[in-house]
């Protein structure tokens, strides 16, 4: 909210949405700079996430009874079912953008730190698992209907994964944030 005090305009952070709109871009910019200029070029952060996605995807496919193509040399970030095409898990599809969007949202939107400390790691884990399930589905789709892979990759699963993240945001706002907790308390006014 903007209020006037003796002719001066003053921005009030009492409104959680105003606070979020002011804080979130700054937090995201800091994350972006950290990622682009340090994590991506100087660490194995992306490789760690991709390796874990490959492992999760293959583990789930094994549980489902699929026989997998063996990895050879530079194909460490590829997953495929025997007698089918490979699916490559690259940096754009490793889910880091979604993970960072969820983290920035929860950090920037007001709420008790005790809820942030458990919700953020659990939410990040859930998004990572959803991404692994998305890759499992794409591996199965490419084995059954390779011509529809691009559509499902670009639209079906993009929409589903983003809806999942929006659902986590909605849950945070309505159940765990300061806004949701205030609305959940009974009104003591008479």
C-alpha positions in Angstrom: 0.0 0.0 0.0 1.1 3.5 -0.6 0.3 6.1 2.0 0.9 9.9 2.2 2.6 11.3 5.2 3.1 15.1 5.2 3.1 15.2 1.4 5.5 12.3 1.0 4.6 9.0 -0.5 5.6 6.0 1.5 5.5 2.3 0.5 4.0 0.0 3.2 5.1 -3.6 3.5 2.1 -4.5 5.6 0.4 -5.8 2.5 2.0 -9.2 1.8 1.4 -9.0 -2.0 3.2 -5.6 -2.2 6.0 -7.1 -0.1 6.2 -10.1 -2.3 6.3 -8.0 -5.5 9.1 -5.9 -4.2 11.2 -8.7 -2.6 10.8 -11.6 -5.1 12.4 -10.0 -8.1 15.5 -9.1 -6.0 15.8 -12.6 -4.6 15.3 -14.1 -8.0 18.0 -11.8 -9.5 20.4 -12.8 -6.8 19.7 -16.5 -7.5 20.1 -15.9 -11.2 23.4 -14.2 -10.8 24.7 -16.9 -8.4 23.6 -19.6 -10.8 24.8 -18.0 -14.1 28.2 -16.7 -12.9 29.2 -19.3 -10.3 27.2 -22.5 -9.9 26.8 -23.3 -13.6 30.3 -22.5 -14.8 32.3 -23.4 -11.7 30.5 -26.3 -10.1 28.9 -29.6 -10.9 25.5 -28.4 -9.7 23.7 -29.2 -13.0 25.5 -32.5 -13.4 24.5 -33.5 -9.9 20.8 -32.8 -10.5 20.9 -34.5 -14.0 22.7 -37.6 -12.6 20.1 -37.8 -9.8 17.3 -37.5 -12.4 18.8 -40.3 -14.5 19.1 -42.5 -11.5 15.5 -41.8 -10.3 14.1 -42.3 -13.8 15.9 -45.6 -14.3 15.0 -46.8 -10.8 11.3 -46.0 -11.5 11.4 -47.7 -14.9 13.1 -50.8 -13.4 10.4 -51.0 -10.8 7.8 -50.7 -13.6 9.5 -53.7 -15.3 11.2 -51.9 -18.3 14.5 -53.2 -19.6 16.8 -50.2 -20.0 19.5 -49.4 -22.6 22.9 -49.4 -21.1 24.9 -46.2 -20.8 28.0 -45.9 -23.0 30.6 -43.1 -22.7 29.1 -39.7 -23.3 25.5 -41.0 -22.9 25.5 -40.6 -19.1 22.6 -38.2 -19.2 20.5 -40.3 -21.6 17.8 -42.7 -20.6 16.1 -45.2 -22.8 14.2 -48.5 -23.0 15.7 -51.3 -25.0 14.6 -51.2 -28.7 13.6 -47.6 -28.3 15.0 -44.1 -28.7 17.0 -42.3 -26.0 15.7 -39.3 -24.0 18.4 -36.8 -23.2 18.1 -35.0 -19.9 19.8 -31.6 -20.4 20.3 -28.5 -18.4 17.1 -26.8 -19.6 15.0 -29.8 -18.5 16.7 -30.6 -15.2 14.1 -28.6 -13.3 16.4 -26.0 -11.7 14.3 -23.2 -13.0 11.2 -24.7 -11.3 13.1 -25.4 -8.1 14.4 -21.8 -8.0 10.9 -20.4 -8.7 9.4 -22.4 -5.8 12.3 -21.4 -3.5 12.1 -17.7 -4.3 8.3 -17.7 -3.9 8.4 -19.3 -0.5 11.3 -17.2 0.7 9.8 -13.9 -0.5 6.2 -14.5 0.5 5.6 -13.8 4.2 5.2 -16.8 6.5 6.6 -18.3 9.7 10.2 -19.4 9.4 9.2 -22.7 11.1 7.0 -23.5 8.1 9.5 -22.4 5.6 12.2 -24.7 7.1 10.1 -27.8 6.4 8.0 -26.7 3.4 10.8 -25.5 1.3 12.9 -28.8 1.4 9.8 -30.9 1.0 8.5 -28.8 -1.8 11.8 -28.9 -3.7 11.9 -32.7 -3.2 8.4 -33.0 -4.6 9.1 -30.9 -7.6 12.3 -32.9 -8.3 10.2 -36.2 -8.1 7.5 -34.8 -10.3 10.2 -33.9 -12.9 11.6 -37.5 -12.6 8.0 -38.9 -13.2 7.7 -36.5 -16.2 10.9 -38.0 -17.7 9.7 -41.5 -17.0 6.5 -40.8 -18.9 8.5 -39.3 -21.8 10.7 -42.4 -22.0 7.6 -44.6 -22.1 5.9 -42.3 -24.7 9.0 -42.3 -27.0 9.0 -46.1 -26.9 5.3 -46.3 -27.8 4.7 -43.2 -29.9 7.9 -41.4 -30.8 6.1 -39.0 -33.1 4.1 -37.5 -30.2 7.2 -37.0 -27.9 7.7 -33.3 -28.9 4.1 -32.4 -28.2 4.0 -34.1 -24.8 7.4 -32.6 -23.9 6.5 -29.1 -24.9 2.9 -29.0 -23.8 1.4 -31.8 -21.8 4.1 -32.2 -19.2 5.1 -28.6 -19.1 1.5 -27.7 -18.2 1.2 -30.5 -15.6 4.5 -29.7 -13.9 3.8 -25.9 -13.7 0.3 -26.7 -12.4 1.9 -28.7 -9.6 4.3 -25.8 -8.7 1.3 -23.4 -8.8 -0.5 -25.8 -6.5 2.4 -25.7 -4.0 2.3 -21.9 -4.2 -1.4 -21.9 -3.5 -1.0 -24.3 -0.6 1.8 -22.1 0.8 -0.3 -18.9 0.5 -3.5 -20.4 1.9 -2.3 -22.8 4.6 1.2 -21.8 5.7 1.9 -18.2 5.0 1.0 -15.3 7.3 -1.9 -14.5 5.0 -3.4 -18.0 5.2 -2.8 -18.3 8.9 -4.5 -15.0 9.6 -7.5 -16.1 7.6 -7.7 -19.5 9.3 -7.9 -17.9 12.8 -11.4 -17.1 14.0 -12.3 -13.5 14.1 -12.5 -12.3 17.7 -14.3 -9.1 16.9 -17.8 -8.6 18.1 
